[in-house]
Amino acid sequence: MFERFTKEARAVVVRAQEEARRLRAPFIDTEHLLLAMLDAGAGPAARALRDRGADPDELRRRIAGIAGPSRDDLDPDALATLGIDLDEVRRVTEATFGPGALDARSRKPYRAGHIPFGRRAKKVLELSLRETLRLGHNHLGTGHLLLGLIREGEGLAARVLVESGVELTALRDDVIRLMASEAA
């Protein structure tokens, strides 16, 4: 399957692995593919997402907020009733172990090397190939990856796009139009 991928689509997969690692995820999922597509720069996926108002920083914040607990999950008032000053504990801990040492995601084991695809990301790749074949293309590019992500429609990526005001049907139409104009 990967032999059909363009250089840009392969770069998205590599970046998705980096995103999963950065977010301390045990596998690559739809949100990592989405973030990687947004970082891809000039391809039809990134252009269509930008044209529809998808802001990489905002999506990254939404994904991080949903994908795991953050430092905001600790209740400083409840801890104060036990005589614990959360700000002081955080200051001392981060001075010793580095920023974010108390974050739950930071305690997940770091995964070096290859990070596998999760079930939904595998489905996105399968649907991307189907979109490639349906459109009669002989290569799989970033636009096809985004079409697969849209068609999968149930992962965190689709959820944050919709919550951000991106209309998935219109995004799909934009991607197809952009790919057609590239081919011309």
C-alpha positions as YAML, in Angstrom:
chain: A
units: angstrom
residues:
- id: 1
  name: MET
  ca: [0.00, 0.00, 0.00]
- id: 2
  name: PHE
  ca: [2.73, 2.52, 0.94]
- id: 3
  name: GLU
  ca: [4.30, 2.19, -2.50]
- id: 4
  name: ARG
  ca: [1.41, 4.33, -3.83]
- id: 5
  name: PHE
  ca: [2.11, 7.13, -1.31]
- id: 6
  name: THR
  ca: [3.57, 10.36, -2.58]
- id: 7
  name: LYS
  ca: [6.60, 11.81, -0.82]
- id: 8
  name: GLU
  ca: [4.29, 14.29, 0.94]
- id: 9
  name: ALA
  ca: [1.89, 11.56, 2.13]
- id: 10
  name: ARG
  ca: [4.81, 9.56, 3.50]
- id: 11
  name: ALA
  ca: [5.98, 12.68, 5.33]
- id: 12
  name: VAL
  ca: [2.50, 13.00, 6.89]
- id: 13
  name: VAL
  ca: [2.78, 9.44, 8.23]
- id: 14
  name: VAL
  ca: [6.21, 10.20, 9.70]
- id: 15
  name: ARG
  ca: [4.92, 13.43, 11.25]
- id: 16
  name: ALA
  ca: [1.88, 11.57, 12.63]
- id: 17
  name: GLN
  ca: [4.25, 9.23, 14.44]
- id: 18
  name: GLU
  ca: [6.10, 12.26, 15.84]
- id: 19
  name: GLU
  ca: [2.78, 13.79, 16.96]
- id: 20
  name: ALA
  ca: [1.78, 10.55, 18.69]
- id: 21
  name: ARG
  ca: [5.15, 10.45, 20.43]
- id: 22
  name: ARG
  ca: [4.87, 14.12, 21.45]
- id: 23
  name: LEU
  ca: [1.42, 13.53, 22.91]
- id: 24
  name: ARG
  ca: [2.68, 10.31, 24.56]
- id: 25
  name: ALA
  ca: [0.09, 8.20, 22.76]
- id: 26
  name: PRO
  ca: [0.58, 4.42, 22.58]
- id: 27
  name: PHE
  ca: [-0.41, 4.38, 18.88]
- id: 28
  name: ILE
  ca: [-0.98, 6.67, 15.90]
- id: 29
  name: ASP
  ca: [-4.62, 7.72, 15.67]
- id: 30
  name: THR
  ca: [-6.73, 10.04, 13.53]
- id: 31
  name: GLU
  ca: [-5.82, 13.15, 15.52]
- id: 32
  name: HIS
  ca: [-2.12, 12.57, 14.89]
- id: 33
  name: LEU
  ca: [-2.77, 12.22, 11.15]
- id: 34
  name: LEU
  ca: [-4.79, 15.44, 11.19]
- id: 35
  name: LEU
  ca: [-2.08, 17.41, 12.99]
- id: 36
  name: ALA
  ca: [0.51, 16.04, 10.59]
- id: 37
  name: MET
  ca: [-1.62, 17.06, 7.59]
- id: 38
  name: LEU
  ca: [-1.93, 20.58, 8.95]
- id: 39
  name: ASP
  ca: [1.85, 20.73, 9.29]
- id: 40
  name: ALA
  ca: [2.32, 19.38, 5.76]
- id: 41
  name: GLY
  ca: [2.31, 22.89, 4.34]
- id: 42
  name: ALA
  ca: [1.40, 23.12, 0.69]
- id: 43
  name: GLY
  ca: [-0.51, 19.94, -0.20]
- id: 44
  name: PRO
  ca: [-4.24, 19.86, -0.93]
- id: 45
  name: ALA
  ca: [-5.04, 18.57, 2.57]
- id: 46
  name: ALA
  ca: [-3.30, 21.45, 4.35]
- id: 47
  name: ARG
  ca: [-4.69, 24.03, 1.91]
- id: 48
  name: ALA
  ca: [-8.26, 22.77, 2.24]
- id: 49
  name: LEU
  ca: [-8.02, 22.66, 6.03]
- id: 50
  name: ARG
  ca: [-6.63, 26.20, 6.17]
- id: 51
  name: ASP
  ca: [-9.25, 27.45, 3.70]
- id: 52
  name: ARG
  ca: [-11.97, 26.04, 5.98]
- id: 53
  name: GLY
  ca: [-10.48, 27.86, 8.98]
- id: 54
  name: ALA
  ca: [-8.80, 24.93, 10.69]
- id: 55
  name: ASP
  ca: [-6.23, 26.52, 13.00]
- id: 56
  name: PRO
  ca: [-3.38, 24.11, 13.84]
- id: 57
  name: ASP
  ca: [-2.75, 25.64, 17.29]
- id: 58
  name: GLU
  ca: [-6.43, 25.57, 18.24]
- id: 59
  name: LEU
  ca: [-6.85, 21.97, 17.04]
- id: 60
  name: ARG
  ca: [-3.69, 20.93, 18.88]
- id: 61
  name: ARG
  ca: [-5.08, 22.49, 22.11]
- id: 62
  name: ARG
  ca: [-8.45, 20.77, 21.64]
- id: 63
  name: ILE
  ca: [-6.81, 17.41, 20.97]
- id: 64
  name: ALA
  ca: [-4.47, 17.70, 23.94]
- id: 65
  name: GLY
  ca: [-7.42, 18.64, 26.14]
- id: 66
  name: ILE
  ca: [-9.44, 15.62, 25.06]
- id: 67
  name: ALA
  ca: [-6.68, 13.04, 24.68]
- id: 68
  name: GLY
  ca: [-5.67, 13.05, 28.34]
- id: 69
  name: PRO
  ca: [-5.78, 14.75, 31.69]
- id: 70
  name: SER
  ca: [-3.90, 17.99, 32.22]
- id: 71
  name: ARG
  ca: [-2.53, 19.91, 35.15]
- id: 72
  name: ASP
  ca: [-5.95, 21.58, 35.44]
- id: 73
  name: ASP
  ca: [-7.42, 18.28, 36.66]
- id: 74
  name: LEU
  ca: [-5.89, 18.82, 40.13]
- id: 75
  name: ASP
  ca: [-8.03, 20.79, 42.58]
- id: 76
  name: PRO
  ca: [-5.78, 23.18, 44.52]
- id: 77
  name: ASP
  ca: [-8.53, 23.98, 47.07]
- id: 78
  name: ALA
  ca: [-9.15, 20.32, 47.86]
- id: 79
  name: LEU
  ca: [-5.41, 19.72, 48.28]
- id: 80
  name: ALA
  ca: [-5.11, 22.83, 50.50]
- id: 81
  name: THR
  ca: [-7.60, 21.28, 52.94]
- id: 82
  name: LEU
  ca: [-5.01, 18.53, 53.39]
- id: 83
  name: GLY
  ca: [-2.23, 21.05, 53.91]
- id: 84
  name: ILE
  ca: [-0.78, 20.66, 50.42]
- id: 85
  name: ASP
  ca: [0.22, 23.76, 48.46]
- id: 86
  name: LEU
  ca: [-0.11, 22.60, 44.86]
- id: 87
  name: ASP
  ca: [1.81, 25.55, 43.43]
- id: 88
  name: GLU
  ca: [4.76, 24.85, 45.75]
- id: 89
  name: VAL
  ca: [4.70, 21.11, 45.00]
- id: 90
  name: ARG
  ca: [4.62, 21.85, 41.26]
- id: 91
  name: ARG
  ca: [7.46, 24.41, 41.53]
- id: 92
  name: VAL
  ca: [9.76, 22.05, 43.44]
- id: 93
  name: THR
  ca: [8.88, 19.02, 41.29]
- id: 94
  name: GLU
  ca: [9.38, 20.86, 38.01]
- id: 95
  name: ALA
  ca: [12.64, 22.39, 39.26]
- id: 96
  name: THR
  ca: [13.89, 18.87, 39.93]
- id: 97
  name: PHE
  ca: [12.31, 16.83, 37.12]
- id: 98
  name: GLY
  ca: [11.46, 19.39, 34.44]
- id: 99
  name: PRO
  ca: [8.32, 21.15, 33.21]
- id: 100
  name: GLY
  ca: [5.19, 19.03, 33.13]
- id: 101
  name: ALA
  ca: [6.58, 16.37, 35.50]
- id: 102
  name: LEU
  ca: [3.25, 16.17, 37.33]
- id: 103
  name: ASP
  ca: [1.14, 15.90, 34.20]
- id: 104
  name: ALA
  ca: [-0.48, 12.49, 33.83]
- id: 105
  name: ARG
  ca: [0.66, 12.25, 30.20]
- id: 106
  name: SER
  ca: [4.25, 12.76, 31.29]
- id: 107
  name: ARG
  ca: [4.10, 9.62, 33.38]
- id: 108
  name: LYS
  ca: [3.15, 7.43, 30.44]
- id: 109
  name: PRO
  ca: [6.10, 5.44, 29.19]
- id: 110
  name: TYR
  ca: [7.98, 7.06, 26.35]
- id: 111
  name: ARG
  ca: [7.84, 4.90, 23.27]
- id: 112
  name: ALA
  ca: [11.02, 4.95, 21.25]
- id: 113
  name: GLY
  ca: [11.13, 3.64, 17.69]
- id: 114
  name: HIS
  ca: [8.10, 2.65, 15.66]
- id: 115
  name: ILE
  ca: [4.64, 3.53, 16.97]
- id: 116
  name: PRO
  ca: [1.91, 1.33, 15.50]
- id: 117
  name: PHE
  ca: [-1.28, 2.56, 13.86]
- id: 118
  name: GLY
  ca: [-4.45, 2.37, 15.91]
- id: 119
  name: ARG
  ca: [-7.66, 0.83, 14.59]
- id: 120
  name: ARG
  ca: [-9.16, 4.12, 13.37]
- id: 121
  name: ALA
  ca: [-5.93, 5.29, 11.74]
- id: 122
  name: LYS
  ca: [-5.69, 1.97, 9.89]
- id: 123
  name: LYS
  ca: [-9.26, 2.54, 8.71]
- id: 124
  name: VAL
  ca: [-8.29, 6.04, 7.50]
- id: 125
  name: LEU
  ca: [-5.42, 4.53, 5.47]
- id: 126
  name: GLU
  ca: [-7.73, 1.88, 3.99]
- id: 127
  name: LEU
  ca: [-10.37, 4.49, 3.10]
- id: 128
  name: SER
  ca: [-7.66, 6.72, 1.62]
- id: 129
  name: LEU
  ca: [-6.68, 3.93, -0.74]
- id: 130
  name: ARG
  ca: [-10.34, 3.40, -1.66]
- id: 131
  name: GLU
  ca: [-10.68, 7.14, -2.38]
- id: 132
  name: THR
  ca: [-7.57, 6.97, -4.56]
- id: 133
  name: LEU
  ca: [-9.03, 4.09, -6.57]
- id: 134
  name: ARG
  ca: [-12.50, 5.71, -6.74]
- id: 135
  name: LEU
  ca: [-10.97, 8.87, -8.19]
- id: 136
  name: GLY
  ca: [-8.90, 6.86, -10.69]
- id: 137
  name: HIS
  ca: [-5.58, 8.14, -9.33]
- id: 138
  name: ASN
  ca: [-2.41, 6.06, -9.41]
- id: 139
  name: HIS
  ca: [-0.88, 7.71, -6.32]
- id: 140
  name: LEU
  ca: [-2.04, 8.37, -2.78]
- id: 141
  name: GLY
  ca: [-1.38, 11.93, -1.62]
- id: 142
  name: THR
  ca: [-2.24, 14.13, 1.33]
- id: 143
  name: GLY
  ca: [-5.64, 14.93, -0.16]
- id: 144
  name: HIS
  ca: [-6.52, 11.24, -0.28]
- id: 145
  name: LEU
  ca: [-5.45, 10.89, 3.35]
- id: 146
  name: LEU
  ca: [-7.78, 13.74, 4.32]
- id: 147
  name: LEU
  ca: [-10.61, 12.20, 2.29]
- id: 148
  name: GLY
  ca: [-10.07, 8.94, 4.18]
- id: 149
  name: LEU
  ca: [-10.09, 10.79, 7.49]
- id: 150
  name: ILE
  ca: [-13.33, 12.57, 6.59]
- id: 151
  name: ARG
  ca: [-14.93, 9.35, 5.40]
- id: 152
  name: GLU
  ca: [-13.93, 7.53, 8.61]
- id: 153
  name: GLY
  ca: [-15.73, 10.37, 10.40]
- id: 154
  name: GLU
  ca: [-15.81, 8.99, 13.95]
- id: 155
  name: GLY
  ca: [-12.31, 9.57, 15.27]
- id: 156
  name: LEU
  ca: [-11.07, 12.41, 17.42]
- id: 157
  name: ALA
  ca: [-9.85, 14.25, 14.31]
- id: 158
  name: ALA
  ca: [-13.34, 14.47, 12.80]
- id: 159
  name: ARG
  ca: [-14.75, 15.42, 16.18]
- id: 160
  name: VAL
  ca: [-12.40, 18.36, 16.76]
- id: 161
  name: LEU
  ca: [-12.86, 19.56, 13.18]
- id: 162
  name: VAL
  ca: [-16.63, 19.62, 13.57]
- id: 163
  name: GLU
  ca: [-16.37, 21.24, 17.02]
- id: 164
  name: SER
  ca: [-14.13, 23.89, 15.43]
- id: 165
  name: GLY
  ca: [-16.83, 24.71, 12.92]
- id: 166
  name: VAL
  ca: [-15.43, 22.84, 9.91]
- id: 167
  name: GLU
  ca: [-18.20, 21.36, 7.74]
- id: 168
  name: LEU
  ca: [-16.85, 17.96, 6.66]
- id: 169
  name: THR
  ca: [-18.91, 17.69, 3.46]
- id: 170
  name: ALA
  ca: [-17.68, 21.09, 2.29]
- id: 171
  name: LEU
  ca: [-14.11, 20.16, 3.27]
- id: 172
  name: ARG
  ca: [-14.41, 16.98, 1.20]
- id: 173
  name: ASP
  ca: [-15.61, 18.98, -1.82]
- id: 174
  name: ASP
  ca: [-12.70, 21.42, -1.37]
- id: 175
  name: VAL
  ca: [-10.13, 18.62, -1.27]
- id: 176
  name: ILE
  ca: [-11.48, 17.00, -4.42]
- id: 177
  name: ARG
  ca: [-11.51, 20.37, -6.22]
- id: 178
  name: LEU
  ca: [-7.94, 21.13, -5.13]
- id: 179
  name: MET
  ca: [-6.69, 17.70, -6.23]
- id: 180
  name: ALA
  ca: [-8.40, 18.12, -9.62]
- id: 181
  name: SER
  ca: [-6.79, 21.54, -10.12]
- id: 182
  name: GLU
  ca: [-3.36, 20.07, -9.23]
- id: 183
  name: ALA
  ca: [-3.82, 17.31, -11.79]
- id: 184
  name: ALA
  ca: [-4.77, 19.76, -14.56]
...
